[in-house]
Amino acid sequence: MEKYKSVEKYLNRQIKNKDNEMSKQNKKKLRSNLLSFINRTLLSGILLLTVLCMIKMNPETKDIIYKNVYSKNISFAPFREWYEKYFGNLFPEEISKKIPKDQMVFQETFVYQKKEDIKDGVRVSVGKGYLVPALESGIIVFMGEKEGYGNTLIIQQMNGVDAWYVGINLTELKLYDYIEKGSLLGESKEKELDLYFQKEGEFVNYQDYIS
């Protein structure tokens, strides 16, 4: 009987030690995640304070920031490379797994009936009211009127190419939203949709990005 109690005590002690070890690992992981979050928050705060100080010291800076942030599409590629070097992935590959399973997700492949070359890009026939999916994942860097093109949505894709979508009634998208490949951008206004692809400020061959 005493032997049984001894074994029982031994097993209980082993279970307790294992639970303590798991608890230490969880605390360590939690502490690491918390430090990472604090570092990112501090970085964002520093950048914001820097911009505010620049505006206060030089009123002309406000006009420059407005012009470049709200009137132009900016390149996130250098910032993304710097951020991921020091802080890890900016956009986790498994971000879609965070969406609840019972939530309906629009995930489609871009299709069209025919295409026609136009200046700087291509015009594709899709049918009026076609639900336009994103060709690739990326960040919305421009929403508004582009002189000579019309109402334009520009997504800076993860491959560094800016995809221009002209002729879309947009859904509830916002500037600098992250868009997954296949996500709904909106409905086509007419039966055609104009697409342009730009890299480092120069228009490139659309055939490299749509079949």
N, C-alpha and C positions, 0 to 999 in steps of 0.2 A: 504494500500500500504506500509506504514511504517512497519507494522507487518510482511509482506512478506519479506521485505528487511532484517528485523531482523532475521527471520528464515534462510534466505539464508546465511547471514553472519555467523550464528551459525553453519550451516552445513559445510560451507567452512572452518571454524576454526577447526571443528572436523576432517575433511579430512586432513587438514594441520598437525594437531597434530599427527594423525595416521601415516602419511608419515614420520614425524620427528622421531617417535618412531621406525618405521621399519628401517629407515636409521641408527639410533643408534645401533640397533641390528646387522645390516649387518656390520657396522664398528667394532663392538665388536668381531664378528665372524672372520672378516678379520684380526684383530689385533692378535687374538688367533692363527690363522693358521700361520701368519707371524712369531710369536714368536716361535712356534713349529718348523718351517722350519729353523729359525736361530739357535735354539738349536741343531738340528740335524746336520746342517752344521758345527757348531763349534766343535761338538763331533768328526765328521769325520776328521776335520782339526787337532785336538789335537792328534788323533790316528796316523794320517799320520806323523806329526812332531815327535812324539815319536819314531816311527819306523825309520825315517831318522836319528835322533840323535843316536839311538842305532847302526845303521850301521856305522855312522861316527866315533863313539867312539870305536867300536870294529868291524873290517872288517870281522871277523869270523861270526858275526851275519848275514851278507848278505848270506853266504852259508847255514846257518841254515834256514833262511826264505825261500830261494829258494827251499831247499830240502823239507820243510814241506808244502809249499803252492803249488808248481808246480809239485812235485813228489808224494805227498800223498794226499789222501782225508781227509779233516779235519772236525771236528764235529762242526756244527753250533747250536746244540740244547742248550748248556749253554748260548751262546751269545744271542740267540733268546729269551730265558726266561728272561734274564737280560734286554734286550732292551724293550720288551713289558711291563715289570714291570714299567719302568720309562717313556717310550715314546709312548706306545700304540702299536697297531698291526703293525708288520713288513710287513706283506703281507695282505692287506685288502681282506676280503672274497668276496667283490663285485668288485674285480679288473677287471673281464671280462666285466663289464658294461661300462668300459672306451673305449672298442674297438668299432670303428664306425660300425653302423648297416649294412652298405653296404660292409663291408670288410668280405671276405670269411674266415671262421675259421674251422680248422681241429679239430674235436672233436669226437673221436672214442673210442670204447671199445676194449680192448685187446682180441683177439680171436686166437685160434690155433686148429690144427687138432688132434694132440696127443702129449704126453709128455713122457720123459724118464729120470729116475734118473741118475745123474752124480755126481762126487765128489764135494761136497760143494753146489750143486745146482740142476738145472733141465734143460734139453734140450727140447725145444718145436718145433714142426713142424709148420711152418707158410707159406712156399712157398717163392721162391726167389722174391725179389722186394716187399715184404710185407711192407706196411707203418706202422711202429711201433709207437703206441701211448704210452704216459707215463702212468704207472700204477697208480701213485698218484702224487699229487702236491709236489714240492720240489725244491731244489737248486742243480745245477750241481757242484759237488765238485771234479770231476776228469774226464779228457779226455786224453786218451793215452794208451800206452802199459803197461799191467800188466803181469809181469813174470809168466808164467805158464797158462795164460788165453788168452792173445792176446789183440787186440784193444778193449778197454773197456770204457764205459760211466757209470759213477756212479752218481746217483741222491740221495741226502739225503732228504728223504721224510719228510713231516710234522709230521709223527708219530714217527720220530727218527730212522727209519730203512733205511739203505743204500741199494738201489736197483742197482745191477750191470747188465748192458746190454752188452753182448759180441756178436759181429758179425753184427754191424750196419754201413752202410754208412750214416754218419751224415748229417743233414741239417746245415744251418748257425748258429750253436749254439756256445756259448762262455762259458768259465769257469765262474762260479758263476751266470749264468743266472737263473732267477726264471722260473720254468716250471709248467704250469697248468696240472692237471689231464686230460688225453685224448689228450694233445697237441702232434703234430708230432715231433718225435725224428729223424727219418730218414728211410731209406729202409734197409731191411735185405739183407746181402751180399749173403747168401746161402739160402737153404730151411729150415735150422734150426737156432734157436737163443738160446743162453745160458743165463740163468738168475740165479743170486745169490742174497741172501739177508743177510745182515750183521747188527748186532746190538752190539754196544759197543765193536767192534773189533772181534766179534765171528760170524761165519756163523750160521744162524738159519733155521728152517724148512720152505721151500718154500711154503708148503701147507697152511700155515697161511696167505699167501699174494696173491696167485693165486688159483682159483678154479680148 
